[in-house]
């Protein structure tokens, strides 16, 4: 159920979108944002709105190899009985989605195989999640896409008790100040940049790791030589005492990289990966891990078949196994 609060949806949108600017620049993509100059105060669930923005922008970031991504927000009036509403359009010049897949793309866990060697996979719930959020806000979402030319998602959400102003009041330590639009991305009390950054970091580390180093790597690059030497000494020591070996098994590259990034934060864990059950049992036979974390549904050999094979081998039968599945 939405938690409605009075907020400026134009300001909230431009603030949240600003978090993505550096990510698009790092990916070599142009990012254009267009919102009304006036403040648009209405009753809206800001957290739901941010999640809609996050999933649609990250979807565009993942599957746009070159060109641009644009976000446009506009106040609309559909008719005398419909009242005011907001239209959000996020368009990209990405790989596109085949016409015959448009009805399926919002289904949970559905994956589309593109003609460009990319699998539109993720966790398979992003767009389905967006659809459910939009419905909770009594809105609609539509898709327009051409393979090889890009996609455009349009979200329409009805608004209630709308007030449109020419200036944007923003709370400050000194009281209330007036800013011309757009203000600083940190000036809105409804703005939660950390939520956006968590999503962005995950996608960029997964899809473009060479262009988007981890925070640890960036910190080390900016440190002094003495600090770098100390950190290297600690790193070499941790390598010497590392003993716990964890194998991750999943055919979903996003999920594999995400879990690996979490486990990799502990220097005492050595993490290896496999893309299916057959690859996992072959690796385990050569170098038995201390723990296996595996998906269930995988090609070639699924998680249950993998478990049976590991249990049938005297070298791997005692390995603890944890299954993760939607």
C-alpha positions, 0 to 999 in steps of 0.5 A: 500500500502506498505511503502518500506524502506531500512532495515535489515530484519534479524536484524528486525526479531530477534529484534522483536522476542526477545520481545516474549522471556519472554512471552514464558518463562512465559508460560512454552514454549521453544522459538527458533529463527534462523536467518542468521548471515549476515545482509540482507538489502532490501526494505521492509515495516517493520511495515507490517513485524512486524504485520505478525510476531506478529500475527503468534507468538501470534497465536502460543503462544495462542494455544501451551499448552506445548513444544516449538515454533520456528522461522526460517528465511532464504534467498532463491532463487527460480530460475533465474527468481524469484530472491531472497526471504525470507522464514519465518517459525513459527512452534509450538507443539500446538493443531494443526488444522484439515486438512479439516479446512486448507482452511478456517483458513485464512477466516475472522471471521472463527473459528475452534473447536479443539478436545482439548476443545479449540476454535481457536477464537481470534477476528477471523481476525488474520490469515486473516489479515496476509494473506492480509499483505503477499499479499501486499508484493507479498508473499505467506503463507502456513500451515502444521498442524497435530492435537495434534502435532502442526502447521507450517506457512511458509511465502515467500516474494520476496525481491528486491535490496538485499545486504548481509553483514557479519557485521551489521552497527548500529547507535549509539550516538557515530556514527556508530558501528559494531556488530556481529549478533545478537546485542542488541534488542534496537540497530536497528532504525527500531525496535518498541518494544512497538508495540510488547509488547502491543500485548503480554500483551493482549494475556498473560493477557487473556490466562494466567492471573495467570502467567502474572500479570498486570503491576499495580500488578507487581509494587505493589509487588515490592514496599516498605511496605509504598508505598503498604500501601498508594496504598491500602488506595487509593484503598479502598477509590476508592471502597467506591466511585465507582458507575458506573456499566458497563456490558460487553456481548460477547461470545469471551473470548479474546475480553471480557477480552481485553475490561474489562482490559481497563475499569478496569483501572478506579477505579470508574467503576465496570465491570461485564461480561456475555457470551450471551444475556440470561445471561446478562438479568438475571444479569441485572434483579438482579443488573441493570447496568448503561451501557451495552456494547454488541456484536451482534452475540452470542449463545443462545441469540444474541444482538438484542434479548437481547435489546428487552428483556431489553426494555420489563422489566420495571427495565432495559428498560432505561439502555443505550446500546452500540453494538460492532460488526465487 
